[in-house]
């Protein structure tokens, strides 16, 4: 399954994410074309059967890839917290937009 992500209609959200591909137990977030010629996968998430291992790819010689390991409950709590944080961020950004 591939899902395409684009800028929100309100123009507030910008993303370099092109799509998310899920195959078997692995999901990959890929960068939009033109983001950086050497960057492909931004993040790879693997379902281990007991939780998830997330690899945030660095593509920099001075910085290692970042690994995050979460069991299913921890991943669910993080999902809720990030969802709320993004909702508040979007609400705050809309307040800064000039009236049309």
C-alpha positions as CSV (number, residue, x, y, z in Angstrom):
1,X,0.0,0.0,0.0
2,X,1.3,3.5,-0.9
3,X,-0.3,6.6,0.6
4,X,0.6,10.0,-0.8
5,X,0.9,13.0,1.5
6,X,0.5,16.6,0.4
7,X,0.4,20.1,1.9
8,X,-2.8,20.8,3.8
9,X,-5.5,22.9,2.1
10,X,-5.0,25.7,4.6
11,X,-1.3,26.1,3.5
12,X,-0.2,25.8,7.1
13,X,1.5,22.4,6.9
14,X,4.4,21.7,4.6
15,X,6.0,18.2,4.4
16,X,8.9,16.7,2.5
17,X,7.1,13.3,2.7
18,X,6.3,11.9,-0.7
19,X,4.6,8.7,0.4
20,X,4.4,5.9,2.9
21,X,4.8,2.3,1.6
22,X,3.9,-0.7,3.7
23,X,5.0,-4.2,2.7
24,X,4.7,-7.2,5.1
25,X,5.9,-5.9,8.5
26,X,7.9,-2.9,7.2
27,X,6.6,0.6,6.5
28,X,8.9,3.2,4.8
29,X,8.4,7.0,4.7
30,X,10.1,8.4,1.5
31,X,11.2,11.9,0.7
32,X,9.6,14.1,-2.0
33,X,11.5,14.3,-5.3
34,X,13.9,17.3,-5.2
35,X,14.2,17.2,-1.3
36,X,17.8,16.0,-1.6
37,X,19.2,13.9,-4.5
38,X,20.9,11.4,-2.1
39,X,17.9,11.0,0.3
40,X,15.4,8.2,-0.3
41,X,13.9,6.7,2.9
42,X,13.4,9.2,5.7
43,X,12.2,6.6,8.2
44,X,11.7,2.8,8.3
45,X,9.4,1.2,10.8
46,X,9.5,-2.5,11.4
47,X,6.8,-4.5,13.3
48,X,8.8,-7.0,15.4
49,X,5.7,-8.9,16.7
50,X,6.1,-7.4,20.1
51,X,6.4,-3.7,19.1
52,X,8.2,-1.5,16.7
53,X,11.7,-0.5,15.7
54,X,11.9,2.9,14.0
55,X,15.0,3.9,12.1
56,X,15.4,7.6,11.3
57,X,17.9,7.6,8.5
58,X,20.6,10.3,8.8
59,X,22.4,10.5,5.4
60,X,25.1,12.6,7.2
61,X,28.6,11.5,7.7
62,X,28.8,13.0,11.2
63,X,25.5,11.8,12.5
64,X,24.4,8.2,13.0
65,X,20.9,6.8,12.2
66,X,18.5,7.2,15.1
67,X,16.8,4.0,16.4
68,X,13.7,4.0,18.6
69,X,12.3,0.8,20.0
70,X,8.7,0.8,21.4
71,X,6.4,-2.0,22.5
72,X,2.8,-1.7,21.3
73,X,1.5,0.2,24.3
74,X,4.3,2.7,24.2
75,X,3.8,3.2,20.5
76,X,0.0,3.8,21.1
77,X,0.7,6.4,23.8
78,X,3.2,8.2,21.6
79,X,0.7,8.2,18.7
80,X,-1.9,9.9,20.9
81,X,0.6,12.5,22.3
82,X,2.0,13.3,18.8
83,X,-1.5,13.6,17.4
84,X,-2.5,16.1,20.1
85,X,0.8,18.1,19.7
86,X,0.3,18.4,15.9
87,X,-3.3,19.5,16.4
88,X,-2.3,22.3,18.8
89,X,0.6,23.3,16.5
90,X,-1.8,23.6,13.5
91,X,-4.3,25.6,15.6
92,X,-1.5,28.0,16.7
93,X,-0.3,28.4,13.1
94,X,-3.8,29.2,11.9
95,X,-4.0,32.1,14.5
96,X,-0.8,33.6,13.0
97,X,-2.3,33.6,9.4
98,X,-3.6,37.1,8.3
99,X,-7.3,37.3,7.6
100,X,-8.3,36.8,4.0
